[in-house]
Amino acid sequence: MADRIIAVRKNNNGSIVEMKLSSGQVVDYKQAQQMAREGQLEHVDLTRGKDGEDHLRSQPDGDPTNNLDNMPHF
C-alpha cells in the first residue's frame, strides 16, 4: 500500500523541503519525488516546471485543503 503525505516542513523561503508520510516516515523533497516516480505515494503527481525540473503536485480534486502547500506543518 502506498503512503500519503500528511504534513510538510518548509524552509525560510516557504519552499517545501521535507514531508511526513502516513507511515510516520519523514523524507526530503528528492526522496518524495523518487517515491512518486515509483508509485509509492498516493495522490501526488510529478509535473515538469518551466525550470525544466520535476515538481511534486497534489492530484487535482477541487479540494484546496489537501494541496501540498496547505498541509499541516510539522
C-alpha positions in Angstrom: 0.0 0.0 0.0 1.3 3.4 -0.9 2.0 6.2 1.6 0.3 9.6 1.7 1.8 12.9 2.5 0.2 14.1 5.7 2.4 17.1 6.7 5.2 19.3 5.3 8.2 21.2 6.6 9.1 24.4 4.8 12.4 26.4 4.7 12.7 30.1 5.4 11.7 30.9 1.8 8.5 29.0 2.1 9.6 26.1 -0.1 8.7 22.5 1.0 11.8 20.7 2.0 10.5 17.6 3.9 7.3 15.6 4.1 5.9 13.5 6.8 4.2 10.3 5.4 1.2 8.4 6.7 3.7 5.7 7.9 5.4 8.2 10.1 8.5 8.3 7.9 10.0 11.7 7.2 11.5 12.2 3.7 13.2 15.1 2.0 11.8 16.5 -1.3 14.1 14.5 -3.6 13.2 11.2 -1.8 9.5 12.1 -2.2 10.0 12.7 -5.9 11.6 9.3 -6.3 8.9 7.7 -4.3 6.3 9.3 -6.5 8.1 8.1 -9.7 8.0 4.6 -8.2 4.3 4.7 -7.4 4.9 4.7 -3.6 3.0 7.9 -2.9 -0.8 8.3 -3.3 -2.5 11.4 -4.6 0.6 13.2 -5.9 2.0 13.6 -9.4 5.3 14.8 -10.8 5.0 17.7 -13.2 7.7 19.4 -15.3 8.1 23.0 -14.4 9.2 25.9 -16.5 12.6 25.5 -15.0 12.8 22.0 -16.6 12.8 20.3 -13.2 10.2 17.8 -11.9 8.0 19.1 -9.1 5.5 17.3 -6.8 1.9 18.4 -7.0 -1.2 17.0 -5.3 -3.6 15.5 -7.8 -6.3 18.0 -8.6 -9.6 17.1 -6.9 -11.1 20.5 -6.2 -10.2 20.4 -2.5 -7.6 23.0 -1.7 -7.1 21.7 1.8 -5.1 18.7 0.6 -2.8 20.7 -1.6 0.8 20.3 -0.5 1.2 24.0 0.3 -1.9 23.9 2.6 -0.9 20.7 4.5 -0.2 21.0 8.2 3.4 21.8 9.2 5.5 19.5 11.4 
